[in-house]
Amino acid sequence: MAADANEPAERICRPRLGECAGIEMGKAGIFGWTCSGGTVEGSGFYVVFVRPSGTYVVLKVPHGRTSFEFTPDTLGQWRWIVINTDPDGTKPDVESEPGHFQVLPAGPASKNF
C-alpha cells in the first residue's frame, strides 16, 4: 500500500490554457487548452469563469473537446481555469494555472444594428 501513497496525484493530465485576448461585451470568446502529462485520460473537463465581482460560472465541456465558446456578461478583468476530473474519483481533480482576460465595452460599430 505504501506505493499507492507515493503515487503522483497527477495521474491525469494537467490542462494548459491557451491565450485569450480581450473580448467585446456581447460577443463570444473561444477558450482553448491542451492537456499534457499524466497517464490516465480524465473523465471530463469543467471550465470555471470568475467574474470581476468574484461570482463564477461553471460549465461542463462535452467529452473529447479542448475548447469552449463563452459570452461573458460583465465588463472587467475575468479569471478562468480548467479542471480535469479523475475518472474513478479516488484522486484529486487536476486544475490548470489560472488565466485572465478582459471584457471591454462594445465598440461603436456594434451599436448600429
RABEL-V903473 format. One record per pair of residues at least 12 apart in sequence whose ideal C-beta (glycine too) atoms are under 10 Angstrom apart, sorted by sequence separation. I is the first residue (numbers start at 1). GAP is how many residues later the second one is. D is the distance in Angstrom with one decimal. If there is no record, write none. Layout:
# RABEL-V903473
i->I gap->GAP d->D
i->I gap->GAP d->D
This chain:
# RABEL-V903473
i->18 gap->12 d->8.6
i->19 gap->12 d->10.0
i->20 gap->12 d->8.4
i->33 gap->12 d->7.8
i->46 gap->12 d->5.8
i->47 gap->12 d->4.9
i->68 gap->12 d->9.5
i->82 gap->12 d->9.2
i->83 gap->12 d->5.2
i->84 gap->12 d->8.2
i->18 gap->13 d->7.3
i->19 gap->13 d->8.9
i->46 gap->13 d->6.8
i->47 gap->13 d->8.3
i->57 gap->13 d->7.8
i->82 gap->13 d->7.3
i->83 gap->13 d->7.6
i->17 gap->14 d->7.7
i->18 gap->14 d->4.1
i->33 gap->14 d->8.6
i->45 gap->14 d->9.2
i->46 gap->14 d->5.7
i->47 gap->14 d->6.1
i->68 gap->14 d->8.7
i->81 gap->14 d->5.4
i->82 gap->14 d->4.5
i->17 gap->15 d->7.9
i->18 gap->15 d->5.9
i->45 gap->15 d->7.8
i->46 gap->15 d->6.8
i->57 gap->15 d->8.8
i->81 gap->15 d->5.2
i->82 gap->15 d->9.6
i->16 gap->16 d->9.9
i->17 gap->16 d->5.1
i->18 gap->16 d->7.4
i->31 gap->16 d->6.5
i->44 gap->16 d->6.6
i->45 gap->16 d->4.1
i->57 gap->16 d->8.5
i->66 gap->16 d->8.7
i->80 gap->16 d->8.5
i->81 gap->16 d->7.6
i->82 gap->16 d->9.8
i->15 gap->17 d->9.9
i->16 gap->17 d->5.9
i->17 gap->17 d->8.6
i->44 gap->17 d->6.6
i->45 gap->17 d->9.1
i->81 gap->17 d->5.2
i->82 gap->17 d->8.6
i->15 gap->18 d->4.5
i->16 gap->18 d->5.1
i->31 gap->18 d->8.2
i->44 gap->18 d->8.5
i->45 gap->18 d->8.7
i->80 gap->18 d->7.0
i->81 gap->18 d->7.1
i->14 gap->19 d->9.8
i->15 gap->19 d->7.3
i->16 gap->19 d->7.2
i->44 gap->19 d->5.9
i->45 gap->19 d->9.8
i->49 gap->19 d->9.4
i->55 gap->19 d->8.8
i->79 gap->19 d->5.0
i->80 gap->19 d->5.1
i->13 gap->20 d->10.0
i->14 gap->20 d->9.8
i->15 gap->20 d->5.3
i->16 gap->20 d->6.4
i->29 gap->20 d->9.8
i->43 gap->20 d->8.4
i->44 gap->20 d->9.4
i->45 gap->20 d->7.6
i->47 gap->20 d->9.6
i->52 gap->20 d->9.7
i->79 gap->20 d->7.0
i->80 gap->20 d->7.7
i->13 gap->21 d->8.6
i->14 gap->21 d->7.1
i->15 gap->21 d->8.7
i->16 gap->21 d->9.3
i->44 gap->21 d->9.6
i->45 gap->21 d->7.4
i->47 gap->21 d->5.2
i->49 gap->21 d->6.2
i->51 gap->21 d->7.8
i->53 gap->21 d->7.1
i->57 gap->21 d->9.7
i->61 gap->21 d->8.0
i->78 gap->21 d->8.9
i->79 gap->21 d->5.6
i->80 gap->21 d->7.0
i->13 gap->22 d->3.8
i->14 gap->22 d->7.1
i->41 gap->22 d->9.9
i->45 gap->22 d->9.9
i->46 gap->22 d->9.9
i->51 gap->22 d->7.8
i->52 gap->22 d->6.2
i->56 gap->22 d->9.5
i->61 gap->22 d->9.7
i->78 gap->22 d->6.8
i->79 gap->22 d->8.3
i->12 gap->23 d->8.3
i->13 gap->23 d->5.8
i->14 gap->23 d->5.7
i->41 gap->23 d->10.0
i->45 gap->23 d->8.3
i->47 gap->23 d->7.3
i->49 gap->23 d->7.1
i->51 gap->23 d->5.0
i->52 gap->23 d->7.6
i->53 gap->23 d->8.3
i->56 gap->23 d->8.7
i->57 gap->23 d->9.4
i->61 gap->23 d->9.8
i->77 gap->23 d->6.2
i->78 gap->23 d->5.4
i->13 gap->24 d->5.3
i->14 gap->24 d->6.9
i->49 gap->24 d->9.6
i->51 gap->24 d->9.8
i->52 gap->24 d->3.5
i->56 gap->24 d->9.3
i->77 gap->24 d->7.8
i->78 gap->24 d->7.5
i->12 gap->25 d->8.8
i->13 gap->25 d->3.7
i->49 gap->25 d->10.0
i->51 gap->25 d->7.6
i->52 gap->25 d->5.6
i->54 gap->25 d->9.6
i->56 gap->25 d->9.7
i->58 gap->25 d->8.7
i->60 gap->25 d->9.6
i->77 gap->25 d->5.7
i->78 gap->25 d->6.2
i->11 gap->26 d->9.5
i->12 gap->26 d->4.6
i->13 gap->26 d->8.8
i->51 gap->26 d->9.5
i->52 gap->26 d->6.6
i->76 gap->26 d->7.3
i->77 gap->26 d->8.0
i->10 gap->27 d->6.3
i->11 gap->27 d->5.8
i->12 gap->27 d->7.9
i->13 gap->27 d->8.4
i->15 gap->27 d->9.0
i->50 gap->27 d->9.7
i->51 gap->27 d->6.3
i->52 gap->27 d->8.9
i->75 gap->27 d->8.7
i->76 gap->27 d->6.1
i->10 gap->28 d->5.8
i->11 gap->28 d->5.4
i->12 gap->28 d->5.2
i->13 gap->28 d->7.6
i->14 gap->28 d->9.8
i->31 gap->28 d->9.7
i->33 gap->28 d->9.4
i->50 gap->28 d->6.3
i->51 gap->28 d->8.8
i->75 gap->28 d->5.1
i->76 gap->28 d->9.3
i->8 gap->29 d->9.4
i->10 gap->29 d->8.9
i->11 gap->29 d->5.1
i->12 gap->29 d->6.9
i->13 gap->29 d->6.7
i->49 gap->29 d->6.1
i->50 gap->29 d->4.3
i->72 gap->29 d->8.1
i->74 gap->29 d->6.5
i->75 gap->29 d->7.2
i->8 gap->30 d->8.8
i->10 gap->30 d->9.9
i->12 gap->30 d->4.1
i->15 gap->30 d->6.8
i->17 gap->30 d->9.8
i->31 gap->30 d->9.7
i->49 gap->30 d->7.7
i->50 gap->30 d->6.8
i->72 gap->30 d->9.6
i->73 gap->30 d->8.5
i->75 gap->30 d->6.3
i->8 gap->31 d->8.9
i->11 gap->31 d->9.3
i->12 gap->31 d->8.4
i->35 gap->31 d->6.7
i->48 gap->31 d->8.4
i->49 gap->31 d->5.0
i->50 gap->31 d->8.0
i->70 gap->31 d->9.8
i->72 gap->31 d->4.5
i->75 gap->31 d->9.6
i->7 gap->32 d->10.0
i->15 gap->32 d->9.3
i->33 gap->32 d->9.9
i->34 gap->32 d->6.5
i->48 gap->32 d->6.5
i->49 gap->32 d->8.8
i->71 gap->32 d->9.6
i->32 gap->33 d->9.3
i->33 gap->33 d->5.5
i->47 gap->33 d->6.5
i->48 gap->33 d->5.1
i->32 gap->34 d->6.1
i->33 gap->34 d->7.4
i->47 gap->34 d->7.6
i->48 gap->34 d->7.8
i->31 gap->35 d->9.8
i->32 gap->35 d->3.8
i->33 gap->35 d->8.9
i->46 gap->35 d->8.9
i->47 gap->35 d->5.5
i->48 gap->35 d->6.7
i->31 gap->36 d->6.5
i->32 gap->36 d->7.8
i->46 gap->36 d->7.2
i->47 gap->36 d->7.9
i->30 gap->37 d->5.9
i->31 gap->37 d->5.1
i->32 gap->37 d->10.0
i->45 gap->37 d->5.5
i->46 gap->37 d->4.5
i->30 gap->38 d->7.6
i->31 gap->38 d->7.6
i->45 gap->38 d->6.7
i->46 gap->38 d->8.3
i->29 gap->39 d->9.3
i->30 gap->39 d->5.6
i->31 gap->39 d->6.0
i->44 gap->39 d->9.1
i->45 gap->39 d->5.7
i->46 gap->39 d->7.0
i->28 gap->40 d->9.7
i->29 gap->40 d->7.3
i->30 gap->40 d->8.3
i->44 gap->40 d->7.7
i->45 gap->40 d->7.6
i->28 gap->41 d->4.8
i->29 gap->41 d->6.1
i->42 gap->41 d->8.8
i->43 gap->41 d->8.3
i->44 gap->41 d->5.5
i->28 gap->42 d->6.3
i->29 gap->42 d->7.6
i->42 gap->42 d->3.8
i->43 gap->42 d->4.9
i->28 gap->43 d->4.4
i->29 gap->43 d->7.3
i->41 gap->43 d->8.8
i->42 gap->43 d->5.4
i->43 gap->43 d->7.0
i->44 gap->43 d->8.8
i->27 gap->44 d->6.7
i->28 gap->44 d->8.6
i->42 gap->44 d->6.6
i->43 gap->44 d->4.1
i->26 gap->45 d->7.2
i->27 gap->45 d->8.9
i->42 gap->45 d->6.3
i->43 gap->45 d->8.2
i->25 gap->46 d->9.0
i->26 gap->46 d->9.0
i->38 gap->46 d->8.0
i->40 gap->46 d->8.1
i->41 gap->46 d->7.2
i->43 gap->46 d->8.5
i->23 gap->47 d->8.7
i->25 gap->47 d->7.3
i->26 gap->47 d->9.1
i->33 gap->47 d->9.6
i->35 gap->47 d->8.5
i->40 gap->47 d->6.3
i->46 gap->47 d->8.3
i->48 gap->47 d->8.7
i->18 gap->48 d->9.0
i->23 gap->48 d->8.2
i->24 gap->48 d->9.6
i->25 gap->48 d->8.4
i->33 gap->48 d->9.6
i->34 gap->48 d->10.0
i->40 gap->48 d->8.8
i->45 gap->48 d->9.9
i->48 gap->48 d->9.7
i->50 gap->48 d->8.2
i->18 gap->49 d->7.9
i->23 gap->49 d->6.1
i->25 gap->49 d->8.3
i->29 gap->49 d->9.5
i->31 gap->49 d->6.4
i->33 gap->49 d->5.0
i->35 gap->49 d->6.5
i->44 gap->49 d->10.0
i->46 gap->49 d->9.5
i->47 gap->49 d->9.5
i->20 gap->50 d->9.8
i->25 gap->50 d->5.9
i->32 gap->50 d->9.4
i->43 gap->50 d->9.4
i->48 gap->50 d->9.2
i->49 gap->50 d->9.9
i->50 gap->50 d->9.6
i->52 gap->50 d->9.7
i->15 gap->51 d->8.0
i->29 gap->51 d->9.7
i->31 gap->51 d->8.2
i->33 gap->51 d->9.3
i->40 gap->51 d->8.9
i->42 gap->51 d->7.9
i->45 gap->51 d->9.5
i->52 gap->51 d->8.3
i->42 gap->52 d->7.2
i->49 gap->52 d->9.1
i->51 gap->52 d->9.1
i->23 gap->55 d->8.6
i->38 gap->56 d->7.3
i->37 gap->57 d->9.0
i->20 gap->58 d->9.0
i->35 gap->59 d->9.0
i->20 gap->60 d->7.6
i->35 gap->61 d->9.0
i->34 gap->62 d->9.8
i->17 gap->63 d->7.2
i->33 gap->63 d->6.4
i->17 gap->64 d->7.7
i->17 gap->65 d->6.5
i->15 gap->66 d->8.0
i->16 gap->66 d->8.7
i->33 gap->66 d->8.7
i->15 gap->67 d->3.9
i->14 gap->68 d->9.3
i->15 gap->68 d->7.6
i->31 gap->68 d->8.0
i->15 gap->69 d->5.7
i->14 gap->70 d->7.1
i->31 gap->70 d->8.2
i->13 gap->71 d->6.1
i->12 gap->72 d->5.2
i->29 gap->72 d->6.7
i->12 gap->73 d->7.8
i->10 gap->74 d->9.6
i->12 gap->74 d->5.9
i->29 gap->74 d->8.6
i->11 gap->75 d->7.6
i->12 gap->75 d->7.3
i->11 gap->76 d->9.4
i->27 gap->76 d->9.3
i->9 gap->77 d->9.1
i->26 gap->77 d->9.5
i->27 gap->77 d->9.6
i->23 gap->78 d->6.2
i->25 gap->78 d->5.8
i->11 gap->79 d->9.5
i->12 gap->79 d->7.5
i->15 gap->79 d->7.3
i->17 gap->79 d->5.2
i->20 gap->79 d->6.1
i->22 gap->79 d->6.7
i->23 gap->79 d->7.3
i->24 gap->79 d->7.7
i->25 gap->79 d->6.6
i->26 gap->79 d->9.6
i->27 gap->79 d->7.9
i->11 gap->80 d->5.9
i->12 gap->80 d->9.5
i->14 gap->80 d->4.9
i->15 gap->80 d->7.5
i->16 gap->80 d->6.3
i->17 gap->80 d->6.9
i->19 gap->80 d->8.1
i->20 gap->80 d->7.8
i->21 gap->80 d->7.2
i->22 gap->80 d->4.4
i->23 gap->80 d->5.3
i->24 gap->80 d->5.4
i->25 gap->80 d->5.8
i->26 gap->80 d->5.4
i->27 gap->80 d->9.8
i->10 gap->81 d->8.4
i->11 gap->81 d->9.9
i->12 gap->81 d->8.1
i->13 gap->81 d->7.0
i->14 gap->81 d->7.6
i->15 gap->81 d->3.9
i->16 gap->81 d->7.7
i->17 gap->81 d->8.0
i->18 gap->81 d->8.1
i->20 gap->81 d->4.2
i->21 gap->81 d->8.4
i->22 gap->81 d->7.4
i->23 gap->81 d->6.9
i->24 gap->81 d->7.6
i->25 gap->81 d->4.8
i->9 gap->82 d->5.7
i->10 gap->82 d->8.9
i->12 gap->82 d->5.4
i->14 gap->82 d->6.6
i->15 gap->82 d->8.8
i->17 gap->82 d->4.1
i->19 gap->82 d->9.0
i->20 gap->82 d->9.0
i->22 gap->82 d->5.0
i->24 gap->82 d->5.5
i->25 gap->82 d->9.4
i->8 gap->83 d->9.0
i->9 gap->83 d->5.4
i->11 gap->83 d->8.6
i->14 gap->83 d->8.6
i->16 gap->83 d->9.7
i->17 gap->83 d->9.5
i->21 gap->83 d->9.9
i->24 gap->83 d->6.3
i->27 gap->83 d->7.8
i->7 gap->84 d->8.0
i->9 gap->84 d->9.6
i->10 gap->84 d->5.8
i->15 gap->84 d->10.0
i->17 gap->84 d->10.0
i->26 gap->84 d->6.7
i->9 gap->85 d->7.6
i->24 gap->85 d->9.8
i->25 gap->85 d->8.6
i->26 gap->85 d->10.0
i->4 gap->86 d->9.4
i->24 gap->86 d->6.8
